[in-house]
Amino acid sequence: MFSIKYANQNHSTHLQENEGVYYLTFRNLEQAGVVHGFSTRLGGVSKGHLSSMNLSFHRGDEPEAVMENHRRFAGAVGYEEKKLVFSDQVHTTKIHKVTEADCGKGIMRESDIIGIDGLVTNVPGIPLMTFYADCVPLFFYDSVKQVVALAHSGWRGTVARIGKVMIEYMTQEYGSKPSDIWCTIGPSICQKCYEISGDVAEEFKKKFTSEQYETIMQKTGADKYHLDLWKANQFILWEAGITKEHLDTTDICTCCNPEFLFSHRASHGMRGNLGAVIMLKEDSEKSEDYI
C-alpha cells in the first residue's frame, strides 16, 4: 500500500478510488459538482518507468496501453474518453476555445490544436485535458456563465501569468466576472524540491513585486534558488480578481511522491505523464451555493 506525503495540511486535495483507479479531486470543484480529476500513477496497464497510468502518447509507451489507461481513467472520473480534447503544451500563454468540432482531437484523431497551453469551453459534455509531470495545473470554473478551463503553468507560463491570461480570456469570450470564477492550483512540484538557477530567478524578480519575490524565492547557494510556484500562482490569480475564498491550493507535491505521481525531476526524465481533466456536466445546472 502507498502513502502520500503532504506538503501541508490544508485538506483541499482528496484521494478517490474507483475500480482500482486512484485519482485526485479538489474541494471547491467537488462542491460545485464539476466533473474533474487529476490522475496518479496507479490503476493503469503501462509497464516499467511508465507504470502504470501513463496518459501520454509521446513518452514511448504502447498506444494500446495508453488508450486502455484513458478508458480506465475516464470510467473512474465519469466522462467519455473518445470526446477528450488534448492540449499541445509548449510553455506559452496561448489559449484555445473548444467547441464540439474539437471532440477527440489528440486521442481519436490528429489534432490541429498546436502550441496551446490553455483550453476553455462552455459546451457541456466535452472533457478538456492537459498534461503534467511537475508543472502546475490550473483549474477554472465560472459558476454563473458555466465555463470550465485548464491551463498548464510551468515557470515560463507562471512568469507570463497564464492564469491571468485565462481569466481575461474567459471575461472577453464568455462575459465571465473574476469574482464568479473558482480556481484550483493542482498537484505539482513544491518549493523545497524546485531548485532553479539565477537567470530564472531574475525573470521572476522582473515580474513580481519585491514583497512577492521575497515570498516565492529562497536563495540556497551560489546561483541557486528554490521557487514556490504555488504561491506565485496565488499572487497572479488574486491580482486577476479571484477571491481568496474561491481559490484552493494543493497540498501534494509531485516530486515528493514519485511512487504515486510522475515527476520529471524525481525520475530524471524517465516518466510518463499525468492528466488533469475538467468537464461541464451535460445536464449542468447552476448551483445556488456558487452564484
N, C-alpha and C positions, 0 to 999 in steps of 0.2 A: 504494500500500500504506500502511496505517496503522501508527502506532507508539503504544505505551501508555506514559504517564508514570506511574511508580510512586512512591508516597509514601514507601515504604521498601522494604527487600529481605527481607521475612520469607518470601516464596515460598509463602504459603498459598493464593493465588488463582491458578487455572490457566485459560488460554485454550484453548477447544476449538473445533473446526470440523467441521461435518457437513453435506454437501450445500450448501455456501455460507452456512450459518447459523453465525455466531460467537456463542459464549456462554461464561460463566464458571462454573467449578466450584471446590470448596473441598476442601483436602487431607484434613481429618478425615472429611468426609462421603463423599468418594471411597473412602477406605479402609474405611468401614463398608458400602459397597455400596448406599447410599441414592440413589434417583433424585432428582436435584436439578439446578438451574441458575439462572443469573441472566442475563437477556437483555442484548444490546448493541443498538446502532442498526443493525447490519449483517445483511443477509440477507433483508429483507422487501420489500414492494411499495408501501409508503406513499410519498407524494410531499412535496416542499417541506420545511418545517421539521419535518414528522413523519417524514421519511425515516430509515431505511426500515422498521425493525422496531418500529413503534408497536403496543403491545398493549392500548391503552385505547379503549373505545367512547365516551369522554366528552371527547375532545380535538378534535372537529370533523372526524375522519377519516371516510373512506368505510367503512361497515360491512363491505362485501365485502373491502376491503383488510385490515381488522383481522382478519377471520376467516381470510384466507389467511395472514397473519402468524402467527396462533395455530397453524394447521395445520403450517406450516413449523417453528416453534419446538418444538412437541410432537414432531414427527417426529425432530428433531435430538436432543432430550433423551431421548425414549423414554417417552411417556405418551399417553393418548387425550385430545385436546383437548375432545371432547364431554362428558367427565366432569369437567372443571375446575370447581372451586368458587372463586368470587371473594370477596374481602373488600370492604367498603364503608367506606373509611377516613375517619375524622373526628378523628383525633388524641386518642382516648380510650384506655382500657385494657380495653375490653370484648372478651371472647373468645367465639367460637362453637365448640361441639363438633360436628364434621362427621360425618355418617352417610351411608349410601347414599341416603337420601331427598334429600340436598342436591346430588347429582351434576347438573352442568350449570347450576347457578344462577349467573347473571351472564353466561353465554356462550350457552347454548342456550335459556334461558327466564328470565323475570323472577325476580328474587331477593327473598326476604324477609329476607335477611341484611343488616340495616341498622345503620349506626353501629358497625361492627366493625373493630377494628384487629389482631385476632389470630385465627388459625384453627388447630385442632388435631384430629387424628384418630388412631385406632388401626386403621382399616379399610384393608387393603391395596388398591391399585389406584385410590385417589381422589387425584388431584393437587390440591394447595392452591396458590392464587396470591394474592400481594399485590403492590402497585404502587409504583413509585418514580421520583423524578427529583431526588434529593439526600438524602432521608431515609434512615434506617438500616434495612436488612433484617436481622432476627434469625432464624436457622435453629436448630431444635431437633430432636434425635433421641435417644430413650431406647432404648438397645440391649437392655435386659432386657425391658421391658414392650412393646416395639415400638410406639412412639408417635412421630409427627412433628408439627411445628408451625412456624408462621411468625408473626412479629409485626412490625408497622410502627412504628418508633420515631423520630419527629421530635423536636424539642426538647421539646415538650409531653409526648409519650409517654416520653421519657427522664427528665424531671423526675418524672413519675408512676410511674417504674420498671416499665414494661410487661414488661420481661424477667423481673423478679422475679415479677410477677403471673402470667405464663405458667408459670413453674416451679411456683409454688404451685398453679395450676390443674391441671397435669399430676399433681402429687402427690395432690391431692384426688380427681380424677376417675379416674385410672388406677393409682394406687398407685406412681407414679414416685418414685425417690430422686434428689435432685440429683446425687449422685456418679456416677449411671449415665447422666446426660444429657450429650450432646455438643452444643456450640453453635458457631455461626459468626456473626461480625459482618461483614456483607457490604458491597459497594461503596456508597459514599455520600460526602458532602462531607467534606473533611479540615479540620483546624483552620485552616490558613493561608487557606483560601477562605471560611470560615464566619464572617462578621462579624455580630455581634448588638449590640443596644442594652443600656443599663444595666438596664432593667427585666427583661429576660430573664436577664441575669447574676445579678440579685438573687434570682430564683427558684431558681437553682442554688445560690446561696450559702446559702439556707434549708435545702436538702435534702441537701447534701453536707458532709462534714467539712471543716474548714479546710485540712487537708493535701490532700484530694481536690480541693477547689476551686482551690487554687493550681496543681494539676497540669493541670486541664482548662481553666482560664480564663487568657487572656492579655490584659491591658489594652493597647490600642493607641492610645488617644486619649481625648478628652473624650467620655464616654458611649459609647465604642466598645470592644468586646472581641472576641476570637477564641475560639470554643468548640470543644473537642475532644470530639465526640460518640462517637468510637470508644473513647477512654479512659473516658469517663463510663459507657458501657455495659459496659465491662470491670469497673469497680468494682461495678456493680449485679449482674452475673452472678456474680462471685466472692463477693460478700456473700450471694447467694442459695444458695450451696453448689456452684456449678460449679467444678471443679478447673482450675487453670491448664493442665494437660495436656490437658483436654477442650475448651479454647476456642481457636479460631482467629480472628484479626482480619485483615481485608482489608489490602491494600497498594495499593488502587486508589481514587482519588478521582473521583467523577462530574464535579465542576466542573473539574478539571484536564484532563479528557479529553472535551471537548464534541463532538468528531467521532466518538467511539467510544461514548459513553454520553449519554443525555439528562440535562441538568442545568437545573433551573429557574433557578438563579442565573446560570449562564453564558449562558443564552438569553433572560433577562429574561421568562420565561414562555412563550416561543414554542417549545414542545417537545411530544413525545409522552411516553409512559410506558414504563418498563422493567418487567419482571416477574420476581419471584422465585417459584420453584416447588419443591415437595418432595412426595415420594410414597413410601409403602412399596410395595415390590415385592409383586405378588400371590402369588409363591412365596417370600415373605420368610422367611429363616431367621436365627436369631441367630448373629452372628459371634463365635467364641470370643475373638477379639482384642479385642472390645468389650464383654465381660462381666466 
